[in-house]
Amino acid sequence: MPPFQDPGAGETQEPGPVVFIRLSGELLERIRSRAASYYDHEHHDHEYCDDEYHDYDRDDDDEGDDGEGRGAEGARPAESEVPAEAAFVFDPAIPIPVELPPGETTLKSENLSPEMILSGMLRLLSGDQEPVGKAGWRDYYRSLVLALRPGILPELTEAAILKARNGNFALALEILSALKGLYPGSPSVLLNRAMVLEERADALARAGQDTVAEGEYLAAETAYGEALAESPVPDTLFNAGHFFLKRRDYSRALLCLRAYSSLEDQQDGAGGYALDPDKRDDALALVREIEGQGLEDEDFREAWEHVRRGREREGMESVRRFLERRPGAWNGWFLLGWALRRLERWADARSSLEKALELGGDNSDTRNELAICLMELNDYPGARRHLETALRRDGENIKIISNLGVLAMRGGDKREAAGFFRTVLELEPEDPLARRYLEDGGGAAGPCAAGP
């Protein structure tokens, strides 16, 4: 992984192999001098502090978020996470890993650069195993990296954020894995890694790749758990709460959002922070909604898990017990409607989803599921009305656009259908449903479910 490429440059080539060399003290000082000169020249105007924290956007359906809470800037390290340059004691007996340029298999000493040494050490630090050799080499490489590039945490954080913003999630995660090895337990690194995994899962879900997306969501869930276990900063609690809310894990969402909303400003010391009042209001509103609808209820949790895993009948039993106690919870009616729709009980599903809308569940998932039922009941005008309303709120939702294409096909308007499917392919070139419809008229393919 070549992490020192210009963040605005094109995609990198496959990295070269890592070889081990022995540095003399004189050569090390020359390399250190070159690294410091590069850093001072490239980064002398950069400053990073707590008030630069921004976070990834929440879904449009999340109530109380105006887009300011989780922006596409990522979580930058606080000043307390950027250590002062420590004295480094050179040990000539420890070989140094060097990453060769792509396509090369041997090292030419005249081409040795700080970037090759730093990339080699970061490649090893990003793995879980101790480098081959004596115990303690990992700590030695960490110290050497920081001696060569003391500002590497904000530098690579910025690069990872930019890569994620541009949709290059794989490289963003490689950079963050290197930083995780270099700064074990860093709150900003752990949070950024979880957020990038979540964003990659969201992108796959928007593209209709639900099975792959589910695997990424599980990875993000593990990453958020790791971030929460390591003395989480306020933004970790806030973002994790929203993530678990998206996953309908209301018990864990409630724990995170309660913890966030109960924090007080801490202005003392290098690790101090001031809470965003809009985020606090958002967290408090969500706590009230979860508690008010009883969404941490065990029957609701079991029902969601059953339906998500394809056990609709078991899920219906659990959600009906929940609705007996909480008849005004729109989430329960949505879940019942989702299960009924998957069982192709179109009329019953329509009634449950309409009840969810009536009780406050007016979001793109509810309207998309309802539109599918109406389509199967041959109520094409009703289906179009709900899909168009959902699209106005969620303009790049591929499933909604695809369903408008399916609806147009069923209504006999092939030209309009083709326009919708071409739009889908502009957003997701590999979408199989759109390709199938454009290539052979759609065959027997059906509409796209919301699949929350």
N, C-alpha and C positions, 0 to 999 in steps of 0.2 A: 504494500500500500504506500504510494508516494504522497504523504499528507502535506508536503510543502509546495505542491503545485499552486500556481495562482488560482485562487478560488473562482475567478471568473472565466478560467480557461475551459476548453472543451473536455470531453471525457478522457480519462487517463487510459493508458495501455495497461495490459496485464503486467504487474510488477515483476522485476527480475528476482533471481534467487538471493538468499542471504548467505554471506560468507563471513568467516571470522578472521580478524587481523589483530596484530599487536601494535599498539601505538607507543611511540617514545614520548617522553614528556615534552620535548621540543615540538614534535609534530602536533601533539594535543593542543599546545598553546597556540600554534598557528591556526588550527582548526577553530579553536575557541575565539580567536581574534576575528576570523572571517565571519563566524556566526554572529558575534556581537555587532560587527560593522553592518551586516545585512539587516539585523533586527533594528538597530538605531535608524537606519536609512528608511526602512519600509514602514515602521510603526511608531515614529516619534510623536505623532499627533494623536494616537489612540489613547483613550481613557475608558475604563469600565468601572461602573459603580452600581450600587443597589438600585438607584432610580432608573436604570436602563433595563430593568427586567420587563420583558413582554413575553406572552405565551401564546401558543397556537390557538386559532379560532375554534370556538365551540360550534356544534351543529346549529343551524338556524332554528331548529325546533326547541332548543333549550331556552326556557323562559328566563327573563331577567338579564340576558347577556346581550350587550349592545355591540359586541365585536371588540371592545377595548380590553376585555379581560384576558383573552388568550389570542393574541395576535401572532402573525407568522414570523416573529422575530426570535422565538426560542428563549431559553433562560440563560442569561449571561452570568458568568461567575461573579460573586461578590468580592470586594477588595480583600476580605479576610481569607478567601480561597487562593489568592495569588501570593505565594510565599516570597519573602525576600530571598535574594540569592545567597545560598549557603556556601561556606567554604568547601571546596571539593578536594579530596585527597586522591591523587592519581596513583593507581596500582598497576604497574606494567605487567604483572603476572596474569591479569584477567584479560582474556581476548575480547575484542570489541566486534559486535555484529555490524555488518555493512550491507545495505541493499544495493545490488548492482543495477545499472540501468536496464530497461527492457531489452531483451535480445542478447545481452552479454552474459558470458559464463565465467570470465576471469576478471580480476581487478587490475586496472592499470593505475599504478600509484600516483601518476601525475594528474589523474582525473578525480582523485579522492576529494570529496566535498563534505561540508557539514551536513547537508541534506541527506547524503547517502548514509552517514553514520546515524543521524537522528532517525531516519526511516527504518534502518535495521534494528535499532533498539526498540522503537515503538512497535515494530512487527512482533518482536518477542514479548514485549510487555502486554500486548493485546491478547495473548493467549492465556489459558488457565494454568498451564504447567510451568514449573520452574525451569529456566533455561538449563540446557545440558551443562553440567559443571558443578561447582561447589554451591552449597546453600548460601544465599545472600547476594548472588550475582544480580538478581532482580533489583534489589535495593541499590546496588552499585550503579546499574544502568539508569535507574530513576535519577540518582544524584547527578550522573554525567549529563543526562538530558537537560536537567534544570540548570546545570552550569553552562552548557552551550547555548541554551535558549530559555532564559528565565521567564520570558513572557509567553510561554507556549500555551498556557491554559486559555487565556482570552483569544489568542491568535487562532488556535485550532477550533475553539468553540465557534468563532465567527465563521470559519470555513464550513463547519458542519451545518450550521444554521442556514447558510447560503445554499449548500447542496440540497438540503431538505426542502427549502423553499422552491427550488427549481425542479423538484421531483426526483432527484438522484438520491433516493433513500439508501441504496446499498452503500454508496461511498460515504454518506453522512454517518451511517452506522459503523463503518470501518474506522472512521476518524474517532467516533465516540468510544469505540472499543479500545482504541489506543489510549485515549485520555483516561478511560476507566482503569486501565492497567497502570497508568502513570500517577493518577490521583485516586487511589482506592477510597471509596466512601464520599467522594466529592458530591455535595447536594446538587449542584448545577449539572454535572455530568450525568448523574443517575436520572435526574428529571428529564434532561434533554433526550437521553436514550429512550426512555419510556414514551415520550411525546412523539419521537420520530417513528417508533414502532406503531403507535396508535395512528399516526397520520398515514403510514403506509397501508395499514389495515383499512382505513377509511377509503383510500384511493382504490383498493381492490374491491371493496364492497360497492362503491359507486360504479365500478366497471362490471358488476354482476358476477365477479369471481368469488362467490360466497364461501366456498370450501377453503380456498387459499386464504381468504380474508380472516376466517375463523381462526386458523392457525396463527396468524399475525396478532390477532386480538389476544389470544392466549399468551403469546410472548410478551405483549405489552402489559398484560395483567401481572405476569411474573416480574417484569421490570418495575412497575409501579410498586409492587409489594416490596421489592428490594429497596427502592427509594424511600418508602415509608419506614422501613426498619432502620434506616441510617440517620437518625436525628433529623427528620424532615424539616425543610424551611417552609414558610407559609405557602409559597406557590406550589410546593409538592402536595400539600393537603388539598388545596383548591383544585388543582388539575386532576389529581387522583379522584377526588369526589365527583367531578364531572365525567371522568372516564367510567367509573363504576355506575353512575347514573345512566350513561349511554348503554351499558351492558345489562341494565335492569337488575344489577346487584345492589338493591336499595339498602340493605343492612350495612354494607361497607361504605356506600356513598354517604349514608347518614353519619357514620362515625367520622369520616374525613371532614364533611361539611360542618358538623357540630364543632369539631376541634378547631377548624379554621375560624368560624364565627365567634368562638370564645377567646381567641387570642387578643392580646393587648399590644399596642405599639411599644417597641423597645428601641429607644434611641441611644442607649449607652453602649459603648464598646464598638469594635470594628464590625461585629456581626449584627448590629442593630438594624431595625427595619421599621417602616411605617406602613401599615396596612392600607390597601386601596379601599376607600369607603364604598365604591360601587361593587367591588367584589364581596365585601362583607354583606351588603344588602342582598346581593344575589344568593350568597350562601344561606343567609337567614330565610329568604323566601323559599328556597328549595327544601330546607329543613322543615319548614312549616307544611309544605306540600306533601312531603314524604310521610310526615307524622299524621297529617290530617287525613290522608287516604289510607293509612295503615299499610304502606307498601313494604315495610320491613316484616310483614306477616309471613309466617312459615308456609302457610298454604299458598300464598302468592308466589313465594320463591320457588316452591316445588312445582307449581303449575307452569311457571315460565321455563324452568329447566326441562320439564317433560315435553312441552310443545316445541321448544328449541331443538330438542334431540329427536323429534319425530314421533313422540308418544302422545298423540293428540287426545286420545280418550282418557288416559290417566290425567293429563293436564286439565281436561274439562271437569273432571271430578274435583280436583283441588281448587280450581278457580271458582266453581260454583259454591263450594264451602266458604271461600273468601267473600264472594258477593252476598251471601246470606248475612254476613256481619257488616259488610261495607257496600251496600247497594249503590252508593253515590260515587264510587271510585271508577273514574273513566278508564284507568289502566286495566282494571279487571274486565270490563266489557270489551275493551280492545283485544285482550288476550283470549277471551272466549270467542270473539269473532274471528281472530286469526286461526284458532284451532278448527273452528267450523268451516272456514274457507278451505283449509288444507284437506278437510274431509269431503269437500265438494258439496257441502250442505249450503248452497248459495243463499237461499231465502233466509234461513236462520242466521247465517253469518252477516247478511245485510242488516238485519234487525239489531244484532249486537253492536255492529260498527256504527250504525246510526245513533245508538244509545251512547256510545263512547263520544261521538261528536257533540251530542247534546249536552253532555256533562263536562265538556271542556277539553276533550282530546282532539282538538282541531290541529292536526299536523299532517305532513306529507305522507307518513306511513299509514295513518288511518284512512286518508282519502284514497291512497293508491289501492289498499286492500278493498275498500268499499267499491271502487271503480271496477275491480276485477269481478266482484260479485255481480254488479249491475251489467257488466258486459256479458257474463254467462247467462243472465236472465233476460238478455236481449233489450235492455234499457240503455241503448247507445247514447242518447242525449244526456242521461244522468251520469253515465260513466265519463263522458267528455267533460261535463261541468266540473266534476271532482278532480279529474286529471289536470285540467287547465288551472284550477285554483291551486293545486299542489305545485304545478310548474312555476307559477308566478312567485312562489315562496322559495323554491328550490330549483333554480333555473338550469343547473347542470346535473340533475339527478337522472342518470341514464335509464333507470327502470321506468320512471314516469314518461320519459321521451319515447322509449321503446313501446310502452303500452299505448301511447297515442298513435304510434305507427300501426300496432296491431288493430286498434280500433278503426283506423282509417281503412286498413285492408279488409276487415270484416264488413265495413260499410261500402266496399267496392271502389274506394278512391285510391287507386294504386299510385297515382302521382303524389298525393299528399303523404301516403305511407312512405314512399321512397325518400321524400324530403326529411321526414323524421328519422329514418334509419341512417341517412347520410350524416345527419347531425350527431347521431350516436357514434358513428365511426370517426367523426372529427374529434370527439371527446375521448373515445376509447377504440383505437384502430383494430384491436383484436376481438371486439365484441362478437361472439358467435351468432347470437340471435339476429342482429342487424345484417351480418354477412349472409346468413341463410335466407333471409327475406329478400335481400337485394339480388341474390344469385338465382334463387329458384321460386320466388314468389311466396316463401314462408312455409310451404308444406303444411304440416299439422301442428306447428309450434304454437304454444299458447302464450298468454301474457306473463309479464315478470312480476312476481310477488314482491312485497316490500321486504320480507325476510329480515326483520329487525333482530 
